[in-house]
Amino acid sequence: MIENNTNNLSSDVSKQNAKPIIDEEKETHLMALSAKEQRFVQLYLTGQYTIPKLAQLLELHPNTLWKWLKRKDIKTVIEETQLMTHEVVATQLQNLTLKATNKLNSLLDSPIDGVALQAVKDVLDRGGHKPKQEMKIEKTVISYEQQLNNLIKEVIDVEEVYEISEETCCD
């Protein structure tokens, strides 16, 4: 009998701590939209469709959808839904942290050296002990003028400059 009361009490506490998936105010904003507008918001938020494709699916003109996107009530529903989705995903990822940590811990004891080494590297990297990856590169920058001067010095031998006079050229 005491056990049943304890179970009921713990389930009551967990129900109180659990957040409703959709806030009543947010649900009111969504319900204020027409059925097509609600469907548009749902499809738009998937990110899988372009506005022209959504217009085709909903049998509306694309300009209508562009106008809907500018409306404050549609913007509000989209923002609230994105925020709610972000919160749900963040909570799910946070809940997976313990499982991931346990898995990584078990990989540290792996009989396969490569797996254990990678697990150690991952733990150290995430703990702020990532090795520095540096490369020293030394470059000398030479202007175009200097490059041309160097080229001239290599190609033309200054000591062998010949003077051409009119007599030798016009013969």
Order of alpha helices (4+ residues) and beta strands (2+ residues): alpha-alpha-alpha-alpha-alpha-alpha-alpha-alpha-alpha
